Amino acid sequence: MNDVIVMHGDVETRPPLDRTEAFTALEAAVQWWGADVPEDPGAGELAQLLNEVVERLRGGRSNEQSQSAAELLVQAAEALRAVARLGSLLPAISLWHLRTALRHEAVARGRLAEQSDLQPVVSPL
């Protein structure tokens, strides 16, 4: 895949992540949340794993930070489902959705950091 070049006014910038790096970062993020990530998962699989994390967050720790993190992970999963629907079409749009998922996950992790006992959700499997 060629690098995506974004024009903002007359300033040209290169996004920091390509599709492969974005998937690698998302796999690591989903693992941090306690999910058992299969080898070479697709966007749909990562979205499903995030949905499972959301269910555990909503069911287990029902404080405000956990609920807020769960809502952000729902948005990250929605972005991943959009990537799955696009497949190899519109690579720039897919990359935007991948970055959106990464951004939502990072903010969700930050919401849990507001708690004094920051711990990832442990997978029951």
Backbone hydrogen bonds in HBPLUS format (Angstrom, degrees):
<---DONOR---> <-ACCEPTOR-->    atom                        ^
c    i                          cat <-CA-CA->   ^        H-A-AA   ^      H-
h    n   atom  resd res      DA  || num        DHA   H-A  angle D-A-AA Bond
n    s   type  num  typ     dist DA aas  dist angle  dist       angle   num
A0006-VAL N   A0013-THR O   3.12 MM   7  5.50 172.1  2.12 167.2 166.3     1
A0013-THR N   A0006-VAL O   3.06 MM   7  5.50 167.4  2.08 158.1 162.2     2
A0008-HIS N   A0011-VAL O   2.98 MM   3  5.31 170.8  1.99 155.7 158.8     3
A0011-VAL N   A0008-HIS O   3.04 MM   3  5.31 164.7  2.06 125.6 128.9     4
A0022-ALA N   A0018-ASP O   2.88 MM   4  6.06 155.8  1.94 154.3 162.1     5
A0023-PHE N   A0019-ARG O   2.96 MM   4  6.23 159.6  2.00 151.2 155.7     6
A0024-THR N   A0020-THR O   2.97 MM   4  6.22 159.2  2.02 149.6 155.6     7
A0025-ALA N   A0021-GLU O   2.91 MM   4  6.09 160.4  1.95 149.2 154.2     8
A0026-LEU N   A0022-ALA O   2.89 MM   4  6.10 153.8  1.96 147.1 154.8     9
A0027-GLU N   A0023-PHE O   2.84 MM   4  6.05 157.1  1.89 151.1 157.0    10
A0028-ALA N   A0024-THR O   3.10 MM   4  6.35 163.9  2.13 148.4 152.1    11
A0029-ALA N   A0025-ALA O   2.95 MM   4  6.15 152.4  2.02 142.9 151.2    12
A0030-VAL N   A0026-LEU O   2.87 MM   4  6.08 163.7  1.90 154.1 157.4    13
A0031-GLN N   A0027-GLU O   2.99 MM   4  6.21 153.3  2.06 147.0 154.7    14
A0032-TRP N   A0028-ALA O   2.93 MM   4  6.19 147.8  2.04 142.6 151.5    15
A0033-TRP N   A0029-ALA O   3.23 MM   4  6.60 142.6  2.37 142.9 151.9    16
A0035-ALA N   A0030-VAL O   3.29 MM   5  5.88 159.6  2.33 151.0 146.2    17
A0034-GLY N   A0031-GLN O   2.83 MM   3  5.10 157.6  1.88 110.4 117.1    18
A0046-LEU N   A0042-GLY O   3.05 MM   4  6.37 161.1  2.09 153.2 158.3    19
A0047-ALA N   A0043-ALA O   2.93 MM   4  6.13 153.1  2.00 146.7 154.4    20
A0048-GLN N   A0044-GLY O   3.01 MM   4  6.26 155.8  2.07 145.3 151.2    21
A0049-LEU N   A0045-GLU O   2.98 MM   4  6.26 158.5  2.02 149.8 155.6    22
A0050-LEU N   A0046-LEU O   2.95 MM   4  6.21 154.1  2.02 146.9 153.8    23
A0051-ASN N   A0047-ALA O   2.95 MM   4  6.26 149.1  2.05 145.1 154.0    24
A0052-GLU N   A0048-GLN O   3.05 MM   4  6.42 146.9  2.16 145.7 154.2    25
A0053-VAL N   A0049-LEU O   3.06 MM   4  6.42 150.6  2.15 144.6 152.6    26
A0054-VAL N   A0050-LEU O   2.87 MM   4  6.16 156.0  1.93 150.3 157.0    27
A0055-GLU N   A0051-ASN O   3.03 MM   4  6.33 155.5  2.09 145.6 151.2    28
A0056-ARG N   A0052-GLU O   3.14 MM   4  6.45 155.1  2.20 144.7 150.7    29
A0057-LEU N   A0053-VAL O   2.86 MM   4  6.17 157.1  1.92 153.8 160.8    30
A0058-ARG N   A0054-VAL O   2.91 MM   4  6.11 161.7  1.94 155.0 159.5    31
A0059-GLY N   A0055-GLU O   2.95 MM   4  6.00 143.4  2.08 139.6 149.9    32
A0060-GLY N   A0056-ARG O   2.80 MM   4  5.62 165.9  1.82 149.8 153.9    33
A0067-GLN N   A0063-ASN O   3.05 MM   4  6.30 160.2  2.09 155.1 161.1    34
A0068-SER N   A0064-GLU O   2.93 MM   4  6.10 157.0  1.98 147.8 154.3    35
A0069-ALA N   A0065-GLN O   2.87 MM   4  6.07 158.0  1.92 147.4 153.7    36
A0070-ALA N   A0066-SER O   2.85 MM   4  6.02 153.6  1.92 144.4 152.1    37
A0071-GLU N   A0067-GLN O   3.04 MM   4  6.31 154.2  2.10 145.3 151.2    38
A0072-LEU N   A0068-SER O   3.14 MM   4  6.47 155.0  2.21 146.4 152.7    39
A0073-LEU N   A0069-ALA O   2.95 MM   4  6.23 151.3  2.03 148.9 157.3    40
A0074-VAL N   A0070-ALA O   2.93 MM   4  6.23 142.1  2.08 145.5 156.1    41
A0075-GLN N   A0071-GLU O   3.18 MM   4  6.52 151.8  2.26 142.0 148.5    42
A0076-ALA N   A0072-LEU O   2.94 MM   4  6.29 148.0  2.05 142.2 151.7    43
A0077-ALA N   A0073-LEU O   2.89 MM   4  6.08 156.4  1.94 144.9 150.7    44
A0078-GLU N   A0074-VAL O   2.95 MM   4  6.23 150.5  2.04 144.5 152.8    45
A0079-ALA N   A0075-GLN O   3.05 MM   4  6.32 152.9  2.12 144.2 150.7    46
A0080-LEU N   A0076-ALA O   3.02 MM   4  6.34 151.1  2.10 145.4 153.5    47
A0081-ARG N   A0077-ALA O   2.88 MM   4  6.19 150.4  1.97 148.3 156.6    48
A0082-ALA N   A0078-GLU O   3.05 MM   4  6.33 145.6  2.17 142.5 151.5    49
A0083-VAL N   A0079-ALA O   3.12 MM   4  6.48 149.1  2.22 142.0 149.9    50
A0084-ALA N   A0080-LEU O   2.95 MM   4  6.29 155.5  2.01 147.3 154.0    51
A0085-ARG N   A0081-ARG O   2.95 MM   4  6.21 152.7  2.03 145.4 152.2    52
A0086-LEU N   A0082-ALA O   3.02 MM   4  6.24 151.4  2.10 145.7 153.2    53
A0087-GLY N   A0083-VAL O   3.03 MM   4  6.23 144.6  2.16 149.0 157.9    54
A0089-LEU N   A0086-LEU O   2.96 MM   3  5.35 153.9  2.03 141.3 139.4    55
A0093-ILE N   A0090-LEU O   3.06 MM   3  5.45 121.8  2.41 108.7 122.5    56
A0094-SER N   A0090-LEU O   3.01 MM   4  6.33 160.6  2.05 156.6 162.9    57
A0095-LEU N   A0091-PRO O   2.94 MM   4  6.07 158.6  1.98 145.7 151.1    58
A0096-TRP N   A0092-ALA O   3.03 MM   4  6.25 148.9  2.13 138.1 146.5    59
A0097-HIS N   A0093-ILE O   2.99 MM   4  6.34 156.5  2.04 150.0 155.5    60
A0098-LEU N   A0094-SER O   2.89 MM   4  6.22 153.5  1.96 149.4 157.3    61
A0099-ARG N   A0095-LEU O   2.92 MM   4  6.16 161.0  1.95 151.1 155.5    62
A0100-THR N   A0096-TRP O   2.89 MM   4  6.12 148.2  1.99 143.9 153.7    63
A0101-ALA N   A0097-HIS O   2.91 MM   4  6.19 156.0  1.97 148.7 154.3    64
A0102-LEU N   A0098-LEU O   2.98 MM   4  6.30 158.2  2.03 148.4 154.3    65
A0103-ARG N   A0099-ARG O   2.87 MM   4  6.07 157.1  1.92 147.7 154.0    66
A0104-HIS N   A0100-THR O   2.95 MM   4  6.20 163.7  1.97 154.1 157.7    67
A0105-GLU N   A0101-ALA O   2.96 MM   4  6.14 159.8  2.00 149.6 155.5    68
A0106-ALA N   A0102-LEU O   2.96 MM   4  6.14 160.2  2.00 149.2 154.3    69
A0107-VAL N   A0103-ARG O   3.05 MM   4  6.30 158.2  2.10 149.6 155.1    70
A0108-ALA N   A0104-HIS O   2.90 MM   4  6.09 154.8  1.97 146.6 154.2    71
A0109-ARG N   A0105-GLU O   2.91 MM   4  6.17 157.1  1.96 151.6 157.2    72
A0110-GLY N   A0106-ALA O   3.01 MM   4  6.25 149.6  2.10 139.6 148.3    73
A0111-ARG N   A0107-VAL O   2.91 MM   4  6.26 141.5  2.06 144.6 155.2    74
A0111-ARG N   A0108-ALA O   3.11 MM   3  5.06 121.7  2.47  91.8 106.4    75
A0112-LEU N   A0108-ALA O   3.21 MM   4  6.63 149.1  2.31 145.4 152.6    76
A0113-ALA N   A0109-ARG O   3.05 MM   4  6.36 136.5  2.24 138.0 150.7    77
A0114-GLU N   A0111-ARG O   3.23 MM   3  5.39 148.3  2.33  98.3 107.3    78
A0115-GLN N   A0112-LEU O   2.96 MM   3  5.48 156.0  2.02 111.3 118.8    79
